[in-house]
Amino acid sequence: MAIAGPIFLILDIAYFLLLAHIIISWLISFQVLNLGQPIVAQIWQGLSRLFEPIYTPIRRILPDTRPLDLAPLIVFIIIISLRDFIVPSML
């Protein structure tokens, strides 16, 4: 029981950071945000450094869908599955 709380907290933080990474990538793609702005570039680089090591092995397994990156979607599904199925069973 003592380990379920911190695991759930870590998964919640990962969920919201990944959601922010996905939304920022869309905003950059649609040119709403500009990477020339220092704060936007710092946030983007920080989130990319955090999630790229997770995306890389998933991209090796998935087929190449060049304009559409499916790795964040797979990670998102994994985080949601862990939050919804594994953690409640530990409580």
Secondary structure, DSSP 4 states (H G I P E B T S, - for coil): -TTHHHHHHHHHHHHHHHHHHHHHHHHHHTTSS-TTSHHHHHHHHHHHHHHHHHHHHHHHHS---TTS--HHHHHHHHHHHIIIIIHHHH-
